[in-house]
Amino acid sequence: MELRQIIKVIKNHLTHHESFIANELVKQNPPKWYCKNKKLIYEMATPEGADSFHGKLEYTRWEEFPLPKSFKGESDNPQGGKEMKIEVRNDVFDYSSPEDDNTVNWYINFADKHVFGYYGGNLFAQDESQCLEHPVLCSLRDYLVKGDQESCFTTARPILTKDSNSSSFISTPILVRGVERKVQVKTDVNKNEKRPFGLYGNRFAHASPEAIKLATTIYDKRIDPKTGNPYYSNIIAIEAPKYGHGKYTFSTIKRILATAYSGFLAAKFESLVEKGILERNHEENQEHTKININEEESVPKPRVIIHTGNWGCGAYGGNITIMSCLQIAAAHLASIDKIIYHAMGNQDEFNSGLQVYNELIKDVDGDVKIDDFIKNVELKDFQWGLSNGT
């Protein structure tokens, strides 16, 4: 897709955009903690209060992008001759620095419909962990709540990752660039560090202050050793379907694929802004957001990497095999350069999902229609699981 086409697509789908100076955002919207252990970590990480924060955030919210008709799309070679790379790891997100100056990393937030909505409570699942490690997201949440109260009867509520006025809950991905990671909180089992059952989920709130301190590493500014410059995390907040039962239906499979595709494609577009290929000038009235091509420099399009994992497969009861398959397929559709799947001990299920992707898309001669792919996935008879209670 040419840059001028991309600008047109962005203008048709970008519903909100706002920039924030991190310390000012926190100063005006200090996080509200109802969990004593989260409050303890936050106070450890921010000894100077709001002035402990650095950088600038870019918040965007998007309407769902329509799925292409096929995996070939508009071009015979949507990856420009490059095959999407797929990597599986058995670890948690490390939010590491980019591999080079032309790479943009993105990390999935396993979101609720109300973005970052449970950051202050006792639960410590993926969403809440990401917020505590990047606490400026909590202040962003509280800022958006104020805006949401003003727009709760409109079709473009800034706080929702799904369209509340749609009976089928059309996705509205929320992306946040430039998010500072202040802490790392280890949740693994470690008897020597006072967490014999780990800290994930509901166990976090019951841990001792000593265990919390032993699990926590504080960052001031994370510096990229290759460049000597600070680096920040980029977040894609999308909600998976939840609490299903029986087999995955055509409509549910299509909804999952469309949600992931929309979040990934928005990240692809935001990466162009991140690297200065597109310039976006925002005025207070959001209708006047202007996007231009930077004609001054000849810059190659950035390499985009998506970090994801068992999205929708914990509390929501999703099936890891089908959810991994559909995320890989969505990344393929969005022409993502590399997807890194953090399997967290579920490599066998991921490998099964990868096998389905290879069978139905990668290893097929010729084009694959989207509806045919979804029908073939449905024929695999994947079953919903049960919530893990976190």
Contacts in CASP RR format, 6 or more apart in sequence:
PFRMAT RR
TARGET T0000
AUTHOR 0000-0000-0000
METHOD contacts of the structure
MODEL  1
MELRQIIKVIKNHLTHHESFIANELVKQNPPKWYCKNKKLIYEMATPEGA
DSFHGKLEYTRWEEFPLPKSFKGESDNPQGGKEMKIEVRNDVFDYSSPED
DNTVNWYINFADKHVFGYYGGNLFAQDESQCLEHPVLCSLRDYLVKGDQE
SCFTTARPILTKDSNSSSFISTPILVRGVERKVQVKTDVNKNEKRPFGLY
GNRFAHASPEAIKLATTIYDKRIDPKTGNPYYSNIIAIEAPKYGHGKYTF
STIKRILATAYSGFLAAKFESLVEKGILERNHEENQEHTKININEEESVP
KPRVIIHTGNWGCGAYGGNITIMSCLQIAAAHLASIDKIIYHAMGNQDEF
NSGLQVYNELIKDVDGDVKIDDFIKNVELKDFQWGLSNGT
1 9 0 8 1.000
1 74 0 8 1.000
3 272 0 8 1.000
3 277 0 8 1.000
3 278 0 8 1.000
3 293 0 8 1.000
4 293 0 8 1.000
6 269 0 8 1.000
6 272 0 8 1.000
6 278 0 8 1.000
7 278 0 8 1.000
7 291 0 8 1.000
7 292 0 8 1.000
7 293 0 8 1.000
9 65 0 8 1.000
9 269 0 8 1.000
10 269 0 8 1.000
10 278 0 8 1.000
10 291 0 8 1.000
11 291 0 8 1.000
12 63 0 8 1.000
13 62 0 8 1.000
13 63 0 8 1.000
13 64 0 8 1.000
13 65 0 8 1.000
13 266 0 8 1.000
14 60 0 8 1.000
14 61 0 8 1.000
14 62 0 8 1.000
14 63 0 8 1.000
14 289 0 8 1.000
15 61 0 8 1.000
15 62 0 8 1.000
15 63 0 8 1.000
15 156 0 8 1.000
15 172 0 8 1.000
15 286 0 8 1.000
16 59 0 8 1.000
16 60 0 8 1.000
16 61 0 8 1.000
16 156 0 8 1.000
16 158 0 8 1.000
16 286 0 8 1.000
17 58 0 8 1.000
17 59 0 8 1.000
17 60 0 8 1.000
17 61 0 8 1.000
17 280 0 8 1.000
17 282 0 8 1.000
17 286 0 8 1.000
17 289 0 8 1.000
18 58 0 8 1.000
18 59 0 8 1.000
18 282 0 8 1.000
18 286 0 8 1.000
19 56 0 8 1.000
19 57 0 8 1.000
19 58 0 8 1.000
19 59 0 8 1.000
19 282 0 8 1.000
20 56 0 8 1.000
20 57 0 8 1.000
20 59 0 8 1.000
20 140 0 8 1.000
20 143 0 8 1.000
21 55 0 8 1.000
21 56 0 8 1.000
22 53 0 8 1.000
22 54 0 8 1.000
22 55 0 8 1.000
22 56 0 8 1.000
22 57 0 8 1.000
22 136 0 8 1.000
22 180 0 8 1.000
23 50 0 8 1.000
23 51 0 8 1.000
23 52 0 8 1.000
23 53 0 8 1.000
23 54 0 8 1.000
23 55 0 8 1.000
24 50 0 8 1.000
25 53 0 8 1.000
25 57 0 8 1.000
25 136 0 8 1.000
25 139 0 8 1.000
25 140 0 8 1.000
25 143 0 8 1.000
26 49 0 8 1.000
26 50 0 8 1.000
26 53 0 8 1.000
26 135 0 8 1.000
26 136 0 8 1.000
26 139 0 8 1.000
27 50 0 8 1.000
28 139 0 8 1.000
28 143 0 8 1.000
29 139 0 8 1.000
29 140 0 8 1.000
29 142 0 8 1.000
29 143 0 8 1.000
30 50 0 8 1.000
30 139 0 8 1.000
31 42 0 8 1.000
31 119 0 8 1.000
31 120 0 8 1.000
31 135 0 8 1.000
31 138 0 8 1.000
31 139 0 8 1.000
31 142 0 8 1.000
32 120 0 8 1.000
32 138 0 8 1.000
32 142 0 8 1.000
33 39 0 8 1.000
33 42 0 8 1.000
33 120 0 8 1.000
33 121 0 8 1.000
34 120 0 8 1.000
34 121 0 8 1.000
34 122 0 8 1.000
35 120 0 8 1.000
35 121 0 8 1.000
35 122 0 8 1.000
35 204 0 8 1.000
35 205 0 8 1.000
36 205 0 8 1.000
37 204 0 8 1.000
37 205 0 8 1.000
37 207 0 8 1.000
37 209 0 8 1.000
37 212 0 8 1.000
38 119 0 8 1.000
38 120 0 8 1.000
38 121 0 8 1.000
38 124 0 8 1.000
38 128 0 8 1.000
38 132 0 8 1.000
40 209 0 8 1.000
40 212 0 8 1.000
40 213 0 8 1.000
41 132 0 8 1.000
41 183 0 8 1.000
41 185 0 8 1.000
41 212 0 8 1.000
41 216 0 8 1.000
42 132 0 8 1.000
42 135 0 8 1.000
44 183 0 8 1.000
44 213 0 8 1.000
44 216 0 8 1.000
44 218 0 8 1.000
45 52 0 8 1.000
45 135 0 8 1.000
45 182 0 8 1.000
45 183 0 8 1.000
45 216 0 8 1.000
45 218 0 8 1.000
45 219 0 8 1.000
46 52 0 8 1.000
46 53 0 8 1.000
46 135 0 8 1.000
46 182 0 8 1.000
52 182 0 8 1.000
52 220 0 8 1.000
53 136 0 8 1.000
53 180 0 8 1.000
53 182 0 8 1.000
54 180 0 8 1.000
54 221 0 8 1.000
54 230 0 8 1.000
55 178 0 8 1.000
55 180 0 8 1.000
55 230 0 8 1.000
55 232 0 8 1.000
56 178 0 8 1.000
57 136 0 8 1.000
57 140 0 8 1.000
57 176 0 8 1.000
57 177 0 8 1.000
57 178 0 8 1.000
57 179 0 8 1.000
58 176 0 8 1.000
58 177 0 8 1.000
58 178 0 8 1.000
58 270 0 8 1.000
58 273 0 8 1.000
59 140 0 8 1.000
59 144 0 8 1.000
59 174 0 8 1.000
59 175 0 8 1.000
59 176 0 8 1.000
60 174 0 8 1.000
60 175 0 8 1.000
60 176 0 8 1.000
60 266 0 8 1.000
60 270 0 8 1.000
61 156 0 8 1.000
61 158 0 8 1.000
61 172 0 8 1.000
61 173 0 8 1.000
61 174 0 8 1.000
61 175 0 8 1.000
62 172 0 8 1.000
62 173 0 8 1.000
62 174 0 8 1.000
62 175 0 8 1.000
62 262 0 8 1.000
62 263 0 8 1.000
62 266 0 8 1.000
63 163 0 8 1.000
63 170 0 8 1.000
63 172 0 8 1.000
64 163 0 8 1.000
64 170 0 8 1.000
64 171 0 8 1.000
64 172 0 8 1.000
64 173 0 8 1.000
64 258 0 8 1.000
64 259 0 8 1.000
64 262 0 8 1.000
65 258 0 8 1.000
65 261 0 8 1.000
65 262 0 8 1.000
65 265 0 8 1.000
65 266 0 8 1.000
66 258 0 8 1.000
67 254 0 8 1.000
67 257 0 8 1.000
67 258 0 8 1.000
67 261 0 8 1.000
67 333 0 8 1.000
67 370 0 8 1.000
68 74 0 8 1.000
68 333 0 8 1.000
68 370 0 8 1.000
69 369 0 8 1.000
69 370 0 8 1.000
70 367 0 8 1.000
70 368 0 8 1.000
70 369 0 8 1.000
70 370 0 8 1.000
71 329 0 8 1.000
71 332 0 8 1.000
71 333 0 8 1.000
71 361 0 8 1.000
71 367 0 8 1.000
71 368 0 8 1.000
71 370 0 8 1.000
71 373 0 8 1.000
72 78 0 8 1.000
72 366 0 8 1.000
72 367 0 8 1.000
72 368 0 8 1.000
78 335 0 8 1.000
79 335 0 8 1.000
79 337 0 8 1.000
82 337 0 8 1.000
84 331 0 8 1.000
84 332 0 8 1.000
84 335 0 8 1.000
84 336 0 8 1.000
84 337 0 8 1.000
84 338 0 8 1.000
84 339 0 8 1.000
85 337 0 8 1.000
85 338 0 8 1.000
85 339 0 8 1.000
86 328 0 8 1.000
86 338 0 8 1.000
86 339 0 8 1.000
86 341 0 8 1.000
86 354 0 8 1.000
87 338 0 8 1.000
87 339 0 8 1.000
87 340 0 8 1.000
87 341 0 8 1.000
88 340 0 8 1.000
88 341 0 8 1.000
88 343 0 8 1.000
88 347 0 8 1.000
88 350 0 8 1.000
88 351 0 8 1.000
88 354 0 8 1.000
89 340 0 8 1.000
89 341 0 8 1.000
89 342 0 8 1.000
89 343 0 8 1.000
90 342 0 8 1.000
90 343 0 8 1.000
90 344 0 8 1.000
90 345 0 8 1.000
90 347 0 8 1.000
91 342 0 8 1.000
91 344 0 8 1.000
92 187 0 8 1.000
92 342 0 8 1.000
92 344 0 8 1.000
93 107 0 8 1.000
93 130 0 8 1.000
93 307 0 8 1.000
93 342 0 8 1.000
95 105 0 8 1.000
95 107 0 8 1.000
95 133 0 8 1.000
95 181 0 8 1.000
95 233 0 8 1.000
96 105 0 8 1.000
97 222 0 8 1.000
97 224 0 8 1.000
97 225 0 8 1.000
97 226 0 8 1.000
97 231 0 8 1.000
98 104 0 8 1.000
98 105 0 8 1.000
98 224 0 8 1.000
98 231 0 8 1.000
99 303 0 8 1.000
99 305 0 8 1.000
100 226 0 8 1.000
100 303 0 8 1.000
101 227 0 8 1.000
102 275 0 8 1.000
102 300 0 8 1.000
102 302 0 8 1.000
102 303 0 8 1.000
103 302 0 8 1.000
103 303 0 8 1.000
103 304 0 8 1.000
103 305 0 8 1.000
104 234 0 8 1.000
104 267 0 8 1.000
104 271 0 8 1.000
104 274 0 8 1.000
104 275 0 8 1.000
104 302 0 8 1.000
104 303 0 8 1.000
104 304 0 8 1.000
104 305 0 8 1.000
105 233 0 8 1.000
105 234 0 8 1.000
105 305 0 8 1.000
105 307 0 8 1.000
106 175 0 8 1.000
106 234 0 8 1.000
106 235 0 8 1.000
106 236 0 8 1.000
106 267 0 8 1.000
106 271 0 8 1.000
106 304 0 8 1.000
106 305 0 8 1.000
106 306 0 8 1.000
106 307 0 8 1.000
107 130 0 8 1.000
107 233 0 8 1.000
107 234 0 8 1.000
107 235 0 8 1.000
107 236 0 8 1.000
107 307 0 8 1.000
107 308 0 8 1.000
108 235 0 8 1.000
108 236 0 8 1.000
108 238 0 8 1.000
108 306 0 8 1.000
108 307 0 8 1.000
108 308 0 8 1.000
108 309 0 8 1.000
108 311 0 8 1.000
109 115 0 8 1.000
109 116 0 8 1.000
109 126 0 8 1.000
109 127 0 8 1.000
109 130 0 8 1.000
109 235 0 8 1.000
109 236 0 8 1.000
109 237 0 8 1.000
109 238 0 8 1.000
110 125 0 8 1.000
110 126 0 8 1.000
110 127 0 8 1.000
110 239 0 8 1.000
110 240 0 8 1.000
110 311 0 8 1.000
110 312 0 8 1.000
111 127 0 8 1.000
111 161 0 8 1.000
111 174 0 8 1.000
111 237 0 8 1.000
111 238 0 8 1.000
111 239 0 8 1.000
112 118 0 8 1.000
112 127 0 8 1.000
112 161 0 8 1.000
112 239 0 8 1.000
113 160 0 8 1.000
113 161 0 8 1.000
113 162 0 8 1.000
113 164 0 8 1.000
113 169 0 8 1.000
113 239 0 8 1.000
114 159 0 8 1.000
114 160 0 8 1.000
114 161 0 8 1.000
115 141 0 8 1.000
115 144 0 8 1.000
115 159 0 8 1.000
115 160 0 8 1.000
115 161 0 8 1.000
115 174 0 8 1.000
115 237 0 8 1.000
116 127 0 8 1.000
116 131 0 8 1.000
116 137 0 8 1.000
116 138 0 8 1.000
116 140 0 8 1.000
116 141 0 8 1.000
116 237 0 8 1.000
117 127 0 8 1.000
117 141 0 8 1.000
118 127 0 8 1.000
118 128 0 8 1.000
119 127 0 8 1.000
119 128 0 8 1.000
119 131 0 8 1.000
119 132 0 8 1.000
119 137 0 8 1.000
119 138 0 8 1.000
119 141 0 8 1.000
120 128 0 8 1.000
120 131 0 8 1.000
120 138 0 8 1.000
121 128 0 8 1.000
121 205 0 8 1.000
122 202 0 8 1.000
122 204 0 8 1.000
122 205 0 8 1.000
123 201 0 8 1.000
123 202 0 8 1.000
123 204 0 8 1.000
123 205 0 8 1.000
123 390 0 8 1.000
124 132 0 8 1.000
124 185 0 8 1.000
124 187 0 8 1.000
124 199 0 8 1.000
124 200 0 8 1.000
124 201 0 8 1.000
124 202 0 8 1.000
124 203 0 8 1.000
124 204 0 8 1.000
124 205 0 8 1.000
125 200 0 8 1.000
125 201 0 8 1.000
125 314 0 8 1.000
125 315 0 8 1.000
125 390 0 8 1.000
129 185 0 8 1.000
129 187 0 8 1.000
129 200 0 8 1.000
130 137 0 8 1.000
130 235 0 8 1.000
131 137 0 8 1.000
131 138 0 8 1.000
131 141 0 8 1.000
132 138 0 8 1.000
132 183 0 8 1.000
132 185 0 8 1.000
133 181 0 8 1.000
133 182 0 8 1.000
133 183 0 8 1.000
133 184 0 8 1.000
133 185 0 8 1.000
134 179 0 8 1.000
134 180 0 8 1.000
134 181 0 8 1.000
134 182 0 8 1.000
134 233 0 8 1.000
134 235 0 8 1.000
135 182 0 8 1.000
136 179 0 8 1.000
136 180 0 8 1.000
137 176 0 8 1.000
137 179 0 8 1.000
137 235 0 8 1.000
140 176 0 8 1.000
141 159 0 8 1.000
144 158 0 8 1.000
144 159 0 8 1.000
145 159 0 8 1.000
147 158 0 8 1.000
147 159 0 8 1.000
148 157 0 8 1.000
148 158 0 8 1.000
148 159 0 8 1.000
148 160 0 8 1.000
151 157 0 8 1.000
151 158 0 8 1.000
155 163 0 8 1.000
155 165 0 8 1.000
157 164 0 8 1.000
160 172 0 8 1.000
161 171 0 8 1.000
161 172 0 8 1.000
161 173 0 8 1.000
161 174 0 8 1.000
161 237 0 8 1.000
161 238 0 8 1.000
161 239 0 8 1.000
162 169 0 8 1.000
162 170 0 8 1.000
162 171 0 8 1.000
162 172 0 8 1.000
162 239 0 8 1.000
163 169 0 8 1.000
163 170 0 8 1.000
163 171 0 8 1.000
163 172 0 8 1.000
168 251 0 8 1.000
168 255 0 8 1.000
169 255 0 8 1.000
171 238 0 8 1.000
171 239 0 8 1.000
171 255 0 8 1.000
171 258 0 8 1.000
171 259 0 8 1.000
171 262 0 8 1.000
171 263 0 8 1.000
173 236 0 8 1.000
173 237 0 8 1.000
173 238 0 8 1.000
173 259 0 8 1.000
173 262 0 8 1.000
173 263 0 8 1.000
173 266 0 8 1.000
174 236 0 8 1.000
174 237 0 8 1.000
175 234 0 8 1.000
175 235 0 8 1.000
175 236 0 8 1.000
175 237 0 8 1.000
175 263 0 8 1.000
175 266 0 8 1.000
175 267 0 8 1.000
175 270 0 8 1.000
176 234 0 8 1.000
176 235 0 8 1.000
176 237 0 8 1.000
177 232 0 8 1.000
177 234 0 8 1.000
177 235 0 8 1.000
177 270 0 8 1.000
177 273 0 8 1.000
177 274 0 8 1.000
178 232 0 8 1.000
178 233 0 8 1.000
178 234 0 8 1.000
179 232 0 8 1.000
179 233 0 8 1.000
179 234 0 8 1.000
179 235 0 8 1.000
180 221 0 8 1.000
180 222 0 8 1.000
180 232 0 8 1.000
180 233 0 8 1.000
181 219 0 8 1.000
181 222 0 8 1.000
181 232 0 8 1.000
181 233 0 8 1.000
182 218 0 8 1.000
182 219 0 8 1.000
183 216 0 8 1.000
183 217 0 8 1.000
183 218 0 8 1.000
183 219 0 8 1.000
184 216 0 8 1.000
184 217 0 8 1.000
184 219 0 8 1.000
185 199 0 8 1.000
185 212 0 8 1.000
185 215 0 8 1.000
185 216 0 8 1.000
186 193 0 8 1.000
186 195 0 8 1.000
186 199 0 8 1.000
186 215 0 8 1.000
186 216 0 8 1.000
186 217 0 8 1.000
187 195 0 8 1.000
187 198 0 8 1.000
187 199 0 8 1.000
187 200 0 8 1.000
187 201 0 8 1.000
187 204 0 8 1.000
187 215 0 8 1.000
188 195 0 8 1.000
188 198 0 8 1.000
189 195 0 8 1.000
189 196 0 8 1.000
189 197 0 8 1.000
189 198 0 8 1.000
190 196 0 8 1.000
190 198 0 8 1.000
190 215 0 8 1.000
193 211 0 8 1.000
193 214 0 8 1.000
193 215 0 8 1.000
194 207 0 8 1.000
194 208 0 8 1.000
194 210 0 8 1.000
194 211 0 8 1.000
194 214 0 8 1.000
195 203 0 8 1.000
195 207 0 8 1.000
195 211 0 8 1.000
195 214 0 8 1.000
195 215 0 8 1.000
197 203 0 8 1.000
199 207 0 8 1.000
199 211 0 8 1.000
199 212 0 8 1.000
199 215 0 8 1.000
200 390 0 8 1.000
201 390 0 8 1.000
202 389 0 8 1.000
202 390 0 8 1.000
207 215 0 8 1.000
221 230 0 8 1.000
222 230 0 8 1.000
222 231 0 8 1.000
222 232 0 8 1.000
223 229 0 8 1.000
223 230 0 8 1.000
223 231 0 8 1.000
224 230 0 8 1.000
224 231 0 8 1.000
234 267 0 8 1.000
234 270 0 8 1.000
234 274 0 8 1.000
236 263 0 8 1.000
236 264 0 8 1.000
236 266 0 8 1.000
236 267 0 8 1.000
236 306 0 8 1.000
238 259 0 8 1.000
238 260 0 8 1.000
238 262 0 8 1.000
238 263 0 8 1.000
238 311 0 8 1.000
239 259 0 8 1.000
240 256 0 8 1.000
240 259 0 8 1.000
240 311 0 8 1.000
240 312 0 8 1.000
240 313 0 8 1.000
240 316 0 8 1.000
240 318 0 8 1.000
240 323 0 8 1.000
241 252 0 8 1.000
241 255 0 8 1.000
241 256 0 8 1.000
241 312 0 8 1.000
241 316 0 8 1.000
241 318 0 8 1.000
242 312 0 8 1.000
242 315 0 8 1.000
242 316 0 8 1.000
242 317 0 8 1.000
242 318 0 8 1.000
243 316 0 8 1.000
243 317 0 8 1.000
243 387 0 8 1.000
244 252 0 8 1.000
244 317 0 8 1.000
244 318 0 8 1.000
244 384 0 8 1.000
244 385 0 8 1.000
245 384 0 8 1.000
246 383 0 8 1.000
246 384 0 8 1.000
247 378 0 8 1.000
247 381 0 8 1.000
247 382 0 8 1.000
247 383 0 8 1.000
247 384 0 8 1.000
248 319 0 8 1.000
248 322 0 8 1.000
248 377 0 8 1.000
248 378 0 8 1.000
248 382 0 8 1.000
248 383 0 8 1.000
248 384 0 8 1.000
249 378 0 8 1.000
250 374 0 8 1.000
250 375 0 8 1.000
250 378 0 8 1.000
253 322 0 8 1.000
253 326 0 8 1.000
253 374 0 8 1.000
253 377 0 8 1.000
253 378 0 8 1.000
254 374 0 8 1.000
256 322 0 8 1.000
256 323 0 8 1.000
256 326 0 8 1.000
257 326 0 8 1.000
257 329 0 8 1.000
257 330 0 8 1.000
257 333 0 8 1.000
257 370 0 8 1.000
257 374 0 8 1.000
260 311 0 8 1.000
260 326 0 8 1.000
260 327 0 8 1.000
260 330 0 8 1.000
260 331 0 8 1.000
261 330 0 8 1.000
261 333 0 8 1.000
261 334 0 8 1.000
263 334 0 8 1.000
264 306 0 8 1.000
264 330 0 8 1.000
264 331 0 8 1.000
264 333 0 8 1.000
264 334 0 8 1.000
264 336 0 8 1.000
265 333 0 8 1.000
265 334 0 8 1.000
267 304 0 8 1.000
267 306 0 8 1.000
267 334 0 8 1.000
267 336 0 8 1.000
268 304 0 8 1.000
268 334 0 8 1.000
268 335 0 8 1.000
268 336 0 8 1.000
269 278 0 8 1.000
271 302 0 8 1.000
271 304 0 8 1.000
272 278 0 8 1.000
272 301 0 8 1.000
272 302 0 8 1.000
273 279 0 8 1.000
273 280 0 8 1.000
273 291 0 8 1.000
274 302 0 8 1.000
275 299 0 8 1.000
275 301 0 8 1.000
275 302 0 8 1.000
276 294 0 8 1.000
276 297 0 8 1.000
276 299 0 8 1.000
277 293 0 8 1.000
277 294 0 8 1.000
277 299 0 8 1.000
277 301 0 8 1.000
277 302 0 8 1.000
278 291 0 8 1.000
278 292 0 8 1.000
278 293 0 8 1.000
278 294 0 8 1.000
279 291 0 8 1.000
279 292 0 8 1.000
279 293 0 8 1.000
279 294 0 8 1.000
280 289 0 8 1.000
280 290 0 8 1.000
280 291 0 8 1.000
280 292 0 8 1.000
281 289 0 8 1.000
281 290 0 8 1.000
281 292 0 8 1.000
282 288 0 8 1.000
282 289 0 8 1.000
282 290 0 8 1.000
283 289 0 8 1.000
283 290 0 8 1.000
303 337 0 8 1.000
303 338 0 8 1.000
304 336 0 8 1.000
304 337 0 8 1.000
304 338 0 8 1.000
305 336 0 8 1.000
305 337 0 8 1.000
305 338 0 8 1.000
305 339 0 8 1.000
305 340 0 8 1.000
306 331 0 8 1.000
306 336 0 8 1.000
306 338 0 8 1.000
306 339 0 8 1.000
306 340 0 8 1.000
307 340 0 8 1.000
307 342 0 8 1.000
308 327 0 8 1.000
308 339 0 8 1.000
308 340 0 8 1.000
308 341 0 8 1.000
308 342 0 8 1.000
309 324 0 8 1.000
309 327 0 8 1.000
309 341 0 8 1.000
309 342 0 8 1.000
309 343 0 8 1.000
309 344 0 8 1.000
310 320 0 8 1.000
310 323 0 8 1.000
310 324 0 8 1.000
310 343 0 8 1.000
310 344 0 8 1.000
310 346 0 8 1.000
311 323 0 8 1.000
311 327 0 8 1.000
312 318 0 8 1.000
312 323 0 8 1.000
313 319 0 8 1.000
313 320 0 8 1.000
313 323 0 8 1.000
314 387 0 8 1.000
314 388 0 8 1.000
314 389 0 8 1.000
314 390 0 8 1.000
315 387 0 8 1.000
315 388 0 8 1.000
315 389 0 8 1.000
315 390 0 8 1.000
316 387 0 8 1.000
317 384 0 8 1.000
317 385 0 8 1.000
317 386 0 8 1.000
317 387 0 8 1.000
317 388 0 8 1.000
318 384 0 8 1.000
318 385 0 8 1.000
319 382 0 8 1.000
319 383 0 8 1.000
319 384 0 8 1.000
319 385 0 8 1.000
320 346 0 8 1.000
320 349 0 8 1.000
320 350 0 8 1.000
321 349 0 8 1.000
321 350 0 8 1.000
321 352 0 8 1.000
321 353 0 8 1.000
321 356 0 8 1.000
321 382 0 8 1.000
322 353 0 8 1.000
322 356 0 8 1.000
322 377 0 8 1.000
322 380 0 8 1.000
322 382 0 8 1.000
324 341 0 8 1.000
324 349 0 8 1.000
324 350 0 8 1.000
324 353 0 8 1.000
324 354 0 8 1.000
325 353 0 8 1.000
325 354 0 8 1.000
325 356 0 8 1.000
325 357 0 8 1.000
325 377 0 8 1.000
326 377 0 8 1.000
327 339 0 8 1.000
327 341 0 8 1.000
328 339 0 8 1.000
328 341 0 8 1.000
328 353 0 8 1.000
328 354 0 8 1.000
328 357 0 8 1.000
329 357 0 8 1.000
329 361 0 8 1.000
329 373 0 8 1.000
331 339 0 8 1.000
332 357 0 8 1.000
332 361 0 8 1.000
341 350 0 8 1.000
343 349 0 8 1.000
343 350 0 8 1.000
356 377 0 8 1.000
356 380 0 8 1.000
360 368 0 8 1.000
360 373 0 8 1.000
360 376 0 8 1.000
360 377 0 8 1.000
361 368 0 8 1.000
361 373 0 8 1.000
END
